[in-house]
Amino acid sequence: MTKKAGHQLPRSWVRGNHCFISGKTEYCAFAKPSFGNSEGVAVVTTPERVSKLATGIFSDKGGQTQPSHESVSFYEDAEIPGKGIGLIATKPIRAGQRIMARTPAVMIDRSALDTLSENESVALLVQGVEALPDLHRSRYLNLTTHGSFVDRQARISQIFAVNSFRTWVGDQGADFHSVFTEISRLNHDCRPNCVYYFDPETLSQKVYAVRDIMVGEEITVSYIDGFQSSAARRERLHEHWGFACGCPACTAESYLVAESDSRIEQILKLWAELDDYSPSSTKAPTPEKAELLIELYRLERLEGRLQEAYYRAAIEYLGIGKIAPAMRYARLCIDSGLKFKGPGKPFITSMEDLLRNPKGHKYWMFRVRKSPNA
């Protein structure tokens, strides 16, 4: 075991030469070159936190559920016109199929980003990246910056800024910003053919196809919430990532963009109606409105979020005492939810409860209950 400042780490971990203190909290760069089938991981956090994580999710039993390269690869790097390097399908991919699952290269504790100066946090980031095994470090340095940077430190910092994902790890749900080198190759589309989610049990970011993908088709994800107008989406993408969105949803003829914006507006209104469970709303929402919501999701090609609409449909049918259609949509919700959001989510638990005991569910017949003031 290596020991620093009273905190022990397994010998498989290394610690950077320089740490920084904010208040009474010390932040350092740590690395485990053997993690993730020897791809390695670098973590910027406190000695206390990394000591706990090192014997948990970062142990030799955690976060290593598959080889660094699957025996069957579905994609390859390719130059995408107007986008730089992206991933294209080399085999037919079916909707619902997992395309990849990758552990991170670099993770930075959110509290370090919030409390250290920019120079200090960048210095620790650089230490972490330089401590990675050669191949993983090279993959990190080859990620896009959406700009030109000659200085190595500035490039490392900008890569992190435009490629990091929010992730929560450990028993306490510690908040980290993490970079996954292969997943960061996925380019944006407002109506993507894939979705991703972070699995804290395996410390991996998983990518699933939401519809069939043909050979030669680019594999895409959305960087932002798709339930915004085209103008709002493009503004957000330009503001944070520095590019003008050229996806089909944003570059279609103006009348098609306007129709899409109208559908989004209707979806937002239906959310407000269907999510109002107060007694005064007993006659406003209906299962038909939930069915309409499902169709609008499909028309908008937001298949990766259909579980949200299925959930509302299940609740609406349950709310008027129709068990069979409620169970149908509960099943659809669970199926989509497990693939596209992962297990253990509260909405999945609610649907499982509905299937086990529909009449005992908290929303049983809630749309026809009498108001207390009636």
C-alpha positions as MATLAB code, in Angstrom:
seq = 'MTKKAGHQLPRSWVRGNHCFISGKTEYCAFAKPSFGNSEGVAVVTTPERVSKLATGIFSDKGGQTQPSHESVSFYEDAEIPGKGIGLIATKPIRAGQRIMARTPAVMIDRSALDTLSENESVALLVQGVEALPDLHRSRYLNLTTHGSFVDRQARISQIFAVNSFRTWVGDQGADFHSVFTEISRLNHDCRPNCVYYFDPETLSQKVYAVRDIMVGEEITVSYIDGFQSSAARRERLHEHWGFACGCPACTAESYLVAESDSRIEQILKLWAELDDYSPSSTKAPTPEKAELLIELYRLERLEGRLQEAYYRAAIEYLGIGKIAPAMRYARLCIDSGLKFKGPGKPFITSMEDLLRNPKGHKYWMFRVRKSPNA';
ca = [
       0.000    0.000    0.000;
       1.130    3.581   -0.638;
       0.412    6.093    2.083;
       0.113    9.870    1.903;
      -1.306   12.233    4.522;
      -2.793    9.364    6.502;
      -4.712    7.845    3.578;
      -3.779    4.509    2.078;
      -4.018    3.511   -1.565;
      -3.386    0.127   -3.171;
       0.005   -0.082   -4.867;
      -1.697   -0.168   -8.256;
      -2.423    3.547   -7.792;
       0.019    6.432   -8.304;
      -0.273    9.969   -7.019;
       0.861   13.153   -8.763;
       3.760   15.202   -7.460;
       1.815   18.387   -6.753;
      -1.473   18.895   -4.903;
      -3.478   22.030   -4.186;
      -5.423   23.067   -1.108;
      -8.695   24.990   -1.044;
      -9.702   25.899    2.489;
      -8.925   22.742    4.424;
      -9.426   20.384    1.485;
      -6.531   18.942   -0.501;
      -6.968   17.924   -4.139;
      -4.537   15.718   -6.028;
      -4.239   13.781   -9.276;
      -4.329   10.001   -8.939;
      -4.002    7.334  -11.602;
      -4.530    3.590  -11.860;
      -2.786    2.431  -15.072;
      -4.126   -1.132  -14.747;
      -7.787   -0.119  -14.591;
     -10.207   -0.986  -17.406;
      -8.125   -3.822  -18.861;
      -4.987   -1.688  -18.640;
      -6.472    1.286  -20.480;
      -6.027    3.185  -17.213;
      -7.928    5.957  -15.462;
      -6.903    9.274  -13.910;
      -8.911   10.830  -11.074;
      -8.639   14.347   -9.652;
     -10.177   14.377   -6.188;
      -9.344   14.346   -2.476;
      -7.137   11.667   -0.870;
     -10.080   10.729    1.345;
     -12.434   10.149   -1.559;
     -10.020    8.251   -3.772;
      -9.100    5.978   -0.837;
     -12.759    4.970   -0.510;
     -13.286    4.588   -4.244;
     -10.062    2.597   -4.676;
     -11.451   -0.240   -2.580;
     -14.906   -0.022   -4.157;
     -15.813    0.709   -7.751;
     -12.144    1.209   -8.744;
     -11.051   -2.098   -7.254;
      -9.978   -4.958   -9.497;
     -13.533   -6.313   -9.251;
     -15.214   -3.102  -10.417;
     -15.568   -1.248  -13.693;
     -14.042   -3.981  -15.874;
     -16.990   -5.829  -17.340;
     -15.708   -6.141  -20.893;
     -12.462   -6.029  -22.862;
     -11.170   -2.734  -24.168;
     -12.176   -3.845  -27.669;
     -15.221   -6.066  -28.142;
     -14.757   -9.233  -30.131;
     -17.435   -7.850  -32.460;
     -17.011   -4.172  -33.292;
     -19.930   -2.336  -34.839;
     -18.125    0.824  -35.932;
     -14.945    2.490  -37.110;
     -13.483    5.989  -37.093;
     -14.215    8.019  -40.206;
     -13.910   11.572  -41.449;
     -17.403   13.099  -41.423;
     -17.872   16.101  -43.743;
     -18.211   19.265  -41.686;
     -17.740   17.443  -38.379;
     -14.233   15.997  -38.304;
     -13.752   12.468  -37.004;
     -16.846   10.463  -36.077;
     -17.976    6.842  -35.927;
     -19.779    5.005  -38.715;
     -21.468    1.612  -38.561;
     -19.564   -1.283  -40.132;
     -22.338   -3.810  -39.459;
     -26.133   -3.564  -39.343;
     -27.200   -2.523  -35.841;
     -30.645   -3.318  -34.502;
     -32.710   -0.981  -32.345;
     -32.073   -1.752  -28.692;
     -28.630   -3.228  -29.324;
     -25.723   -2.123  -27.141;
     -22.969   -0.667  -29.294;
     -20.319    0.038  -26.694;
     -19.571    0.339  -22.984;
     -16.451    2.242  -21.953;
     -14.782    3.245  -18.706;
     -13.429    6.813  -18.427;
      -9.942    8.090  -19.151;
     -10.140   11.086  -16.821;
     -12.463   12.060  -13.982;
     -12.435   15.357  -12.081;
     -14.317   15.844   -8.833;
     -16.927   18.569   -9.303;
     -15.879   20.137   -5.990;
     -12.334   20.556   -7.345;
     -13.680   22.416  -10.377;
     -15.829   24.598   -8.121;
     -13.225   25.512   -5.480;
      -9.781   25.451   -7.099;
      -8.559   28.183   -9.416;
      -8.638   27.405  -13.118;
      -4.837   27.169  -13.237;
      -4.823   24.726  -10.318;
      -7.531   22.447  -11.704;
      -5.888   22.443  -15.145;
      -2.524   21.577  -13.589;
      -4.078   18.552  -11.874;
      -5.881   17.557  -15.071;
      -2.585   17.636  -16.976;
      -0.918   15.504  -14.298;
      -3.707   12.965  -14.606;
      -3.636   12.789  -18.405;
       0.149   12.435  -18.478;
      -0.102    9.517  -16.025;
      -2.356    7.494  -18.349;
      -0.923    4.566  -20.319;
       0.340    5.635  -23.737;
      -2.607    4.371  -25.793;
      -5.323    5.929  -23.636;
      -3.383    9.193  -23.362;
      -2.999    9.264  -27.151;
      -6.741    8.705  -27.623;
      -7.476   11.542  -25.221;
      -5.124   13.935  -27.014;
      -6.703   13.066  -30.368;
     -10.173   14.201  -29.285;
     -11.649   17.361  -30.754;
     -11.191   20.806  -29.240;
     -13.468   22.655  -31.691;
     -10.512   24.991  -32.169;
      -6.753   25.169  -32.708;
      -4.433   24.825  -29.717;
      -0.653   24.589  -30.036;
       0.079   24.580  -26.303;
      -0.260   21.044  -24.894;
      -1.696   22.173  -21.550;
      -4.307   24.368  -23.235;
      -5.240   21.512  -25.560;
      -5.669   19.065  -22.663;
      -7.874   21.593  -20.874;
     -10.046   22.351  -23.906;
     -10.500   18.668  -24.724;
     -11.853   18.174  -21.221;
     -14.113   21.229  -21.522;
     -15.890   20.049  -24.675;
     -15.852   16.277  -24.134;
     -16.689   15.692  -20.468;
     -19.882   14.091  -19.125;
     -21.479   14.372  -15.685;
     -21.118   11.109  -13.761;
     -22.010   10.098  -10.202;
     -19.980    7.359   -8.525;
     -19.628    5.631   -5.182;
     -22.089    4.980   -2.392;
     -22.558    8.706   -1.782;
     -23.081    9.544   -5.456;
     -19.993   11.746   -5.746;
     -20.281   14.175   -8.660;
     -17.514   13.918  -11.270;
     -16.948   15.272  -14.772;
     -15.517   12.463  -16.908;
     -14.081   11.989  -20.392;
     -14.650    8.728  -22.291;
     -12.321    8.749  -25.274;
     -14.252    6.468  -27.625;
     -17.713    7.759  -26.766;
     -16.479   11.321  -27.202;
     -15.993   10.456  -30.878;
     -19.770   10.359  -31.275;
     -21.017   13.462  -33.036;
     -24.214   15.322  -32.237;
     -27.594   14.999  -33.888;
     -30.735   16.593  -32.457;
     -32.577   13.412  -33.460;
     -29.866   10.807  -32.804;
     -29.880    7.107  -33.569;
     -28.302    6.275  -30.193;
     -28.538    7.238  -26.542;
     -26.082    6.781  -23.700;
     -26.201    6.500  -19.941;
     -23.627    6.096  -17.182;
     -23.689    2.848  -15.212;
     -22.162    3.524  -11.764;
     -22.015   -0.198  -10.983;
     -19.498   -0.840  -13.775;
     -18.152    2.724  -14.048;
     -18.969    2.642  -17.751;
     -20.770    4.850  -20.220;
     -23.069    2.651  -22.308;
     -24.369    3.431  -25.791;
     -27.517    1.809  -27.237;
     -29.126    2.117  -30.663;
     -32.649    3.543  -30.515;
     -33.493    2.573  -34.090;
     -31.984    0.366  -36.776;
     -28.678    1.689  -38.142;
     -27.439    0.782  -41.620;
     -23.872    0.007  -42.638;
     -22.102    3.279  -43.452;
     -24.516    5.378  -41.389;
     -22.989    7.697  -38.814;
     -23.587    6.758  -35.171;
     -24.837    9.815  -33.279;
     -26.023   10.974  -29.870;
     -27.578   14.224  -28.706;
     -25.482   16.607  -26.630;
     -28.538   18.527  -25.415;
     -32.191   18.186  -24.445;
     -34.074   17.572  -27.686;
     -37.338   19.033  -26.401;
     -36.473   22.587  -27.432;
     -37.151   24.595  -30.553;
     -34.614   24.348  -33.353;
     -33.444   27.906  -32.673;
     -32.933   27.185  -28.964;
     -31.036   23.981  -29.718;
     -28.736   25.657  -32.203;
     -28.050   28.545  -29.847;
     -27.154   26.150  -27.023;
     -24.846   24.079  -29.219;
     -23.041   27.120  -30.576;
     -22.706   28.657  -27.128;
     -21.227   25.595  -25.424;
     -19.588   23.547  -28.188;
     -18.896   26.259  -30.726;
     -20.524   24.726  -33.799;
     -23.629   25.393  -35.847;
     -25.878   22.340  -35.857;
     -26.202   20.852  -39.315;
     -28.409   17.877  -38.442;
     -31.451   17.151  -40.650;
     -33.872   18.368  -37.971;
     -32.247   21.803  -37.939;
     -31.451   22.185  -41.642;
     -34.718   20.958  -43.157;
     -36.989   23.268  -45.136;
     -38.347   26.085  -42.983;
     -41.915   24.736  -43.010;
     -40.690   21.344  -41.717;
     -38.672   23.008  -38.958;
     -41.756   25.042  -38.023;
     -43.870   21.870  -37.862;
     -41.277   20.216  -35.624;
     -41.234   23.254  -33.330;
     -45.030   23.094  -33.160;
     -44.889   19.440  -32.127;
     -42.355   20.247  -29.411;
     -44.619   22.998  -28.101;
     -47.532   20.555  -27.988;
     -45.405   17.958  -26.168;
     -44.522   20.501  -23.479;
     -48.202   21.366  -23.013;
     -49.146   17.694  -22.744;
     -46.431   17.164  -20.132;
     -47.949   19.928  -18.018;
     -51.445   18.432  -18.279;
     -50.509   14.798  -17.764;
     -48.142   15.515  -14.885;
     -50.757   17.462  -12.934;
     -52.061   14.973  -10.391;
     -53.972   17.479   -8.283;
     -57.709   16.889   -7.582;
     -58.678   19.871   -9.726;
     -57.181   18.172  -12.789;
     -59.322   15.015  -12.620;
     -61.141   15.652  -15.931;
     -58.431   17.400  -17.984;
     -55.914   14.635  -18.849;
     -57.026   11.454  -20.621;
     -55.389    8.264  -21.923;
     -56.013    9.619  -25.428;
     -53.735   12.560  -24.653;
     -51.059   10.148  -23.465;
     -51.461    8.187  -26.716;
     -51.047   11.453  -28.610;
     -47.864   12.138  -26.641;
     -46.425    8.790  -27.728;
     -47.162    9.578  -31.369;
     -45.544   13.004  -31.066;
     -42.369   11.447  -29.626;
     -42.267    9.097  -32.616;
     -42.888   11.855  -35.134;
     -40.036   13.818  -33.571;
     -37.783   10.736  -33.819;
     -37.011   10.839  -30.105;
     -37.219    7.086  -29.665;
     -34.603    7.126  -26.934;
     -37.040    8.854  -24.614;
     -40.220    6.948  -25.439;
     -40.205    5.437  -21.942;
     -41.323    8.858  -20.670;
     -44.435    8.765  -22.846;
     -45.107    5.090  -22.113;
     -44.953    5.860  -18.393;
     -47.541    8.609  -18.694;
     -49.822    6.368  -20.769;
     -49.588    3.581  -18.183;
     -50.462    6.014  -15.391;
     -53.408    7.507  -17.295;
     -54.962    4.112  -18.027;
     -54.374    3.035  -14.441;
     -55.927    6.298  -13.310;
     -59.276    5.340  -14.863;
     -59.087    1.690  -13.836;
     -58.127    0.088  -17.169;
     -55.616   -2.539  -16.112;
     -54.756   -4.266  -19.413;
     -53.637   -1.146  -21.343;
     -51.904    0.146  -18.206;
     -49.897   -3.079  -18.051;
     -49.133   -2.902  -21.765;
     -47.574    0.514  -21.456;
     -45.848   -0.422  -18.209;
     -44.125   -3.255  -20.079;
     -43.120   -0.939  -22.916;
     -41.848    1.626  -20.418;
     -39.726   -0.941  -18.585;
     -38.326   -2.359  -21.833;
     -37.261    1.049  -23.150;
     -36.195    2.309  -19.746;
     -33.855   -0.594  -18.997;
     -32.140   -0.238  -22.377;
     -31.926    3.516  -22.579;
     -31.662    4.653  -18.939;
     -30.437    1.577  -17.080;
     -31.813   -0.390  -14.119;
     -32.767    0.943  -10.720;
     -34.548    4.102  -11.836;
     -37.613    5.176   -9.798;
     -39.935    5.209  -12.822;
     -39.010    1.595  -13.584;
     -39.703    0.613   -9.980;
     -43.100    2.320  -10.228;
     -43.967    0.350  -13.368;
     -42.847   -2.900  -11.756;
     -45.114   -2.103   -8.805;
     -47.981   -1.520  -11.240;
     -47.459   -4.934  -12.824;
     -47.338   -6.709   -9.467;
     -50.372   -5.037   -7.942;
     -52.190   -2.525  -10.153;
     -55.020   -1.940   -7.690;
     -52.518   -1.310   -4.913;
     -50.552    1.251   -6.909;
     -50.732    4.799   -5.594;
     -52.203    6.022   -8.886;
     -54.961    3.411   -9.118;
     -58.203    5.170  -10.185;
     -56.740    8.546   -9.230;
     -58.350   10.309  -12.206;
     -61.854    9.388  -11.044;
     -61.466    9.982   -7.342;
     -63.699   12.656   -5.938;
     -62.102   15.935   -5.003;
     -62.032   16.451   -1.219;
     -64.013   19.637   -1.795;
     -66.655   18.014   -3.968;
];
